[in-house]
Amino acid sequence: MSLKRFLADRRGQYLVQFVIMFPMLLLTVGIVFDGGLMYWQYRRAHVAVNAAAQAASHCVDIDHFRDTNEVILNQAEAGGVAQEYVALNGGGQVQGVSVDLSPYWLRVTGRATMHTLFLRLVGISSFSVEVEGLAYPAYGIAVEGE
C-alpha cells in the first residue's frame, strides 16, 4: 500500500472522533450536572441562614420599645432563635453556625458543605462555602390575627 493511498483511506475516522469527543462530552455533562447540584445545595443553605436571620429579627426587646418607641433586638433571645432555626431548616448541611448580634442588626453565618457526584471520579467529593444571612429588627404582625 502506498503512502498516498494510506493517507486517503478514511476507514476508522469516526472511531477516532468518538474516542476524542466522548470523554469531553462526559466531562461537560458532569460539570453541568454537578454545577447545578452544588448551586441547588448552596441556595438551600443560603435560604436556611437567611430565614434564621429573619426569624431572629422578630425577637424585639418589647420593654425597650414601650419605653422609647425604638425597635432593637433582644440579644439574649435572638441568638438562640437563629441557632435553633438553622438546626431545624439547614438539613444538616450548614455547620459552624455563628450569630453576630448588635441591637440594630444580626448576621447569621455558617459553612455549607456541597457534595458532588461526577467530580468524585477525579477525587473531589465535596466543596465547602460560607453562607451568610443579614436582618434588621422588625416589629409588627407576628401571629395570625394581629
Secondary structure, DSSP 8 states (H G I E B T S, - for coil): --HHHHHH--TTHHHHHHHHHHHHHHHHHHHHHHHHHHHHHHHHHHHHHHHHHHHHTT-B-HHHHHHH----B-HHHHHHHHHHHHHHHSTT-EEEEEEEE-SS-EEEEEEEEEE-SGGGGGT--EEEEEEEEEE----S--STT-
